[in-house]
Amino acid sequence: MEKIALNKNNKAVGIWLLFMAFMVFAMVIVGGATRLTESGLSMVNWNPVTGALPPLGEEAWQKEFSDYKTSPEYRIKNAGMSLEDFKGIFYWEWGHRLLGRLIGVAFLIPFLWFWTRGQIPLGYKSKLLALFFLGGSQGLLGWYMVMSGLVDEPAVSHYRLTAHLMLALFIFAALLWTALSLLRGQAKGSKSDRDTLLNLAFIVLVVQLVMGALVAGLKAGHIFNSWPLMGDTFVPDGMMGIEPWWRNLIDNAITVQFDHRIGAYIFTLITVIIIWKFRHAGKRLVGASHMLGCAVLLQMLLGIVMLIKSVPVTWGTAHQGGGVLVLAALINLMHLSRRGETNDIRK
């Protein structure tokens, strides 16, 4: 009876964490749309409690608009903007922050419910507490990012934007891995060739996601809107225009876009090798490897179309969401593989 109760608790908490991972996925998409609509600097104040509601009434809107007029974005880019146009960008950023608050509530209330009823599986209280504090840190980091665009230039630091996005992806990955461990059972470490390959793929993907965030932060997707060439050549000029040389890797928009493209080719090649390596593995592993391949193919297509179309909001947002899908597919495959589901299906 105790084992059955524990399994039910595992399932309930696991499903809840899957839902939380989906909410973080939605948050990443909304965040991408907020960035691409250039709405992220529309709220120059951070009111964690009262900011949950939008301005109510004409006087409140005028006050919010007056505060925005003191920002460098209004002075440099949007001077003369009407109140109605301001509302258009304001609601994007407000919705992004509201979703963050809702994620916090959707985590805290069930967490306390499971805790008080003794339904949190053994060894998971500390993990869930860590996830909760990471979520709170994400809100602070988001405001720290916004602050960088409220000083002199109407653009946030691409370093802070990268940190903000990568923390969101880390939280998503941690939620998903923890949920899968509760629903399937704990994944164990493995030293097989397949798992070594998956570890390599994960490292490459993390680097690729970092480069993608830098591309977004530097708006590098708006240059060289052609594929497979960058302009007239595969390797463009200007890749080493900053001294010292290593700063080109993080500060040069040309270099960052080139590296992101190369990273995509490398990760795609690794994915093909993964599919080949897992071709005789158990049915679930074969299916999971094919799922990864489909996610990578979709992400490649989204990236190419987005680039050729000069990063419109719809395609840019879809590409950012596609990166999360690739991460989810790889985590799913890694978790299955580390549980030892490697039954050979060769006849």
C-alpha positions in Angstrom: 0.0 0.0 0.0 2.8 2.4 0.8 4.5 1.8 -2.5 1.2 2.5 -4.4 0.8 5.7 -2.5 4.3 6.8 -3.2 3.8 6.0 -6.9 0.6 8.1 -6.9 2.5 11.0 -5.3 5.3 10.7 -7.8 2.8 10.9 -10.7 0.9 13.9 -9.2 4.1 15.9 -8.5 5.6 14.8 -11.9 2.5 16.0 -13.9 2.5 19.3 -12.0 6.2 19.8 -12.8 5.5 19.0 -16.5 2.9 21.7 -16.5 5.4 24.1 -14.9 7.9 23.3 -17.6 5.2 24.1 -20.2 4.6 27.4 -18.5 8.3 28.3 -18.7 8.2 27.2 -22.4 5.4 29.7 -22.9 7.3 32.3 -21.0 10.3 31.9 -23.3 8.0 32.4 -26.3 6.3 35.5 -24.9 9.8 36.8 -23.9 10.9 36.4 -27.5 7.9 38.2 -28.9 8.4 41.0 -26.3 12.0 41.5 -27.5 11.1 41.3 -31.2 8.3 43.9 -30.8 10.8 46.1 -29.0 8.5 46.3 -26.0 10.9 45.2 -23.3 11.8 48.8 -22.1 8.2 50.1 -22.0 7.9 49.6 -18.3 10.5 51.7 -16.6 9.3 50.8 -13.0 9.4 47.5 -11.3 6.6 47.0 -8.8 6.5 43.3 -7.9 3.1 43.5 -6.2 1.2 46.5 -7.6 2.6 46.0 -11.0 0.4 42.9 -11.4 -2.3 45.2 -12.6 -2.1 47.4 -15.7 -2.8 51.1 -15.3 -6.4 51.6 -14.5 -7.9 54.8 -15.8 -6.7 57.7 -17.9 -4.7 59.3 -15.0 -2.8 56.1 -14.3 -1.9 55.7 -18.0 -0.7 59.3 -18.3 1.5 58.7 -15.3 3.0 55.5 -16.8 3.5 57.3 -20.1 5.2 60.2 -18.4 7.6 57.9 -16.7 8.4 56.2 -20.0 9.1 59.6 -21.6 12.1 59.9 -19.3 13.7 56.8 -20.7 16.4 56.9 -23.4 14.2 54.7 -25.7 11.5 57.4 -25.9 14.0 60.3 -26.3 16.1 58.5 -28.9 13.7 56.2 -30.8 10.1 56.9 -30.0 9.9 60.7 -29.5 6.4 61.9 -30.3 4.8 58.4 -29.7 1.1 58.6 -29.0 -0.4 57.1 -25.8 -2.2 54.5 -27.9 1.0 53.3 -29.5 2.6 53.3 -26.0 -0.1 51.0 -24.8 0.7 48.6 -27.6 4.2 48.0 -26.4 3.4 48.3 -22.7 0.9 45.4 -22.8 3.6 43.1 -24.2 6.0 43.7 -21.4 3.2 43.8 -18.8 2.0 40.4 -20.1 5.5 39.0 -19.9 5.9 40.1 -16.3 2.4 38.9 -15.4 3.1 35.5 -16.8 6.2 35.4 -14.6 4.1 36.1 -11.6 1.6 33.5 -12.6 4.4 30.9 -12.9 5.5 31.8 -9.3 1.9 31.3 -8.0 1.4 28.1 -10.0 4.6 26.7 -8.4 4.2 28.0 -4.8 0.6 27.0 -4.1 0.8 23.3 -5.3 4.3 23.0 -3.7 2.9 24.1 -0.3 -0.1 21.8 -0.8 2.1 18.8 -1.5 4.4 19.7 1.3 1.7 20.0 4.0 0.0 16.8 2.9 3.3 14.9 3.0 3.1 14.1 -0.7 6.5 15.3 -1.9 8.6 12.1 -2.6 11.7 11.5 -0.4 14.7 13.6 -1.5 12.7 16.1 -3.6 11.9 18.9 -1.1 15.3 20.5 -1.5 15.2 20.2 -5.3 11.8 21.9 -5.4 12.9 24.6 -3.1 15.9 25.2 -5.3 13.7 25.5 -8.3 11.4 28.0 -6.5 14.4 30.2 -5.6 15.8 30.0 -9.1 12.4 31.2 -10.4 12.6 34.2 -8.1 16.2 34.9 -9.2 14.9 34.9 -12.8 12.6 37.8 -12.0 15.4 39.8 -10.4 17.7 39.0 -13.3 15.0 40.1 -15.7 14.8 43.5 -14.0 18.6 43.8 -13.9 18.6 43.2 -17.7 15.9 45.9 -18.2 17.9 48.4 -16.1 20.8 48.2 -18.6 18.5 49.8 -21.2 17.3 52.6 -19.0 20.5 54.5 -18.6 22.1 55.9 -21.8 21.2 53.7 -24.8 17.8 52.2 -25.6 19.1 48.6 -25.7 19.6 46.1 -23.0 23.0 44.5 -22.4 23.4 41.4 -24.6 25.3 39.8 -21.7 22.4 40.3 -19.4 19.9 39.2 -22.0 21.9 36.0 -22.6 22.1 35.3 -18.8 18.3 35.9 -18.5 17.5 33.5 -21.4 19.9 30.8 -20.3 18.6 30.8 -16.7 15.1 30.4 -18.1 16.3 27.4 -20.2 18.1 26.0 -17.2 14.9 26.2 -15.1 13.0 24.5 -17.9 15.5 21.7 -18.2 15.6 21.2 -14.5 11.8 21.1 -14.3 11.6 18.6 -17.2 14.3 16.3 -15.9 12.8 16.3 -12.4 9.3 15.5 -13.8 10.7 12.7 -15.9 12.5 11.2 -12.9 9.3 11.2 -10.9 7.2 9.7 -13.7 9.7 7.2 -15.0 12.1 6.6 -12.2 15.5 8.1 -11.4 17.9 8.2 -14.3 21.3 6.6 -13.5 24.7 7.6 -14.7 26.1 5.7 -17.6 29.5 5.3 -19.3 28.2 3.8 -22.6 29.2 5.2 -25.9 25.7 6.4 -26.5 25.6 8.4 -23.4 29.0 9.9 -24.0 27.6 11.0 -27.4 24.5 12.5 -25.8 26.7 14.4 -23.3 28.7 15.8 -26.1 25.4 16.8 -27.9 24.2 18.5 -24.7 27.4 20.6 -24.4 27.2 21.6 -28.1 23.5 22.5 -27.7 24.2 24.7 -24.6 26.9 26.6 -26.5 24.5 26.9 -29.5 21.8 28.3 -27.2 24.2 30.8 -25.7 25.2 31.9 -29.2 21.6 32.2 -30.2 21.0 34.5 -27.2 24.0 36.6 -28.2 22.6 36.8 -31.7 19.3 38.1 -30.2 21.0 40.5 -27.9 23.3 42.0 -30.6 20.4 41.9 -33.2 22.9 40.0 -35.4 20.0 38.3 -37.3 19.4 41.5 -39.1 22.7 41.3 -41.0 23.5 38.9 -43.8 19.9 37.8 -44.4 20.9 35.1 -46.9 21.6 31.4 -46.7 23.8 29.4 -47.0 26.2 32.3 -47.8 26.7 35.3 -45.6 26.5 38.0 -48.3 28.7 36.7 -51.2 30.9 34.4 -49.2 30.6 31.5 -46.7 33.0 33.2 -44.3 32.2 36.9 -44.2 34.7 39.8 -43.8 34.8 41.7 -40.5 34.9 38.7 -38.2 38.0 39.8 -36.4 37.3 43.6 -36.3 37.5 43.9 -32.5 40.6 43.8 -30.3 41.5 41.6 -28.4 40.4 38.8 -30.8 38.4 36.8 -28.3 35.9 39.7 -27.9 34.7 39.0 -31.4 33.2 35.8 -30.1 30.8 37.7 -27.8 30.7 41.3 -29.1 31.0 41.1 -32.9 27.6 40.6 -34.5 29.1 39.2 -37.7 31.2 36.6 -35.8 28.3 35.7 -33.5 26.0 35.0 -36.4 28.7 33.0 -38.2 29.4 30.9 -35.1 25.7 30.3 -34.6 25.4 29.0 -38.1 28.4 26.7 -37.7 27.0 25.5 -34.4 23.8 24.6 -36.1 25.7 22.5 -38.7 27.7 20.7 -36.0 24.7 19.9 -33.9 22.8 18.7 -36.8 25.7 16.3 -37.7 25.8 15.1 -34.1 22.1 14.5 -34.2 22.4 12.3 -37.4 25.1 10.3 -35.6 22.9 9.9 -32.6 20.0 8.6 -34.7 22.4 6.1 -36.3 23.9 5.0 -33.0 20.4 4.4 -31.5 19.0 2.6 -34.6 19.1 -0.7 -32.8 18.2 0.5 -29.3 14.9 -0.2 -27.6 11.7 1.0 -29.3 11.3 4.1 -27.0 14.9 5.1 -27.5 14.6 4.8 -31.3 11.4 6.9 -31.2 13.1 9.5 -28.9 16.1 9.8 -31.2 13.8 10.3 -34.2 11.9 12.9 -32.2 15.2 14.8 -31.6 15.9 14.6 -35.3 12.5 16.1 -36.2 13.0 18.9 -33.7 16.4 19.8 -35.1 15.1 19.7 -38.7 12.2 22.0 -37.7 14.5 24.4 -35.9 16.9 24.5 -38.9 14.0 25.4 -41.2 12.7 28.0 -38.8 16.1 29.6 -38.5 16.6 29.7 -42.3 13.2 31.2 -43.0 13.5 33.7 -40.2 16.9 34.8 -41.5 15.8 35.2 -45.1 12.7 37.2 -43.9 14.9 39.5 -41.8 13.6 38.2 -38.5 9.9 39.1 -38.4 8.2 38.7 -35.0 6.3 35.5 -35.9 9.3 33.6 -37.3 11.7 34.9 -34.8 9.4 33.9 -31.9 8.9 30.5 -33.5 12.7 30.0 -33.8 13.2 30.8 -30.1 10.5 28.4 -29.2 12.0 25.8 -31.5 15.3 26.0 -29.5 13.3 24.9 -26.4 11.8 22.0 -28.2 15.2 20.8 -29.3 16.4 21.0 -25.7 13.3 19.1 -24.5 13.8 16.4 -27.1 17.5 15.9 -26.1 16.7 15.8 -22.4 14.0 13.2 -23.0 16.4 11.0 -24.9 19.1 11.5 -22.3 16.8 10.5 -19.5 15.5 7.4 -21.3 19.1 6.3 -22.2 20.4 6.8 -18.6 17.6 4.7 -17.3 19.1 1.8 -19.2 16.4 1.3 -21.7 18.8 0.0 -24.3 17.2 -3.3 -25.4 18.6 -4.3 -28.7 15.9 -4.7 -31.4 18.2 -6.3 -34.0 16.9 -9.6 -35.3 
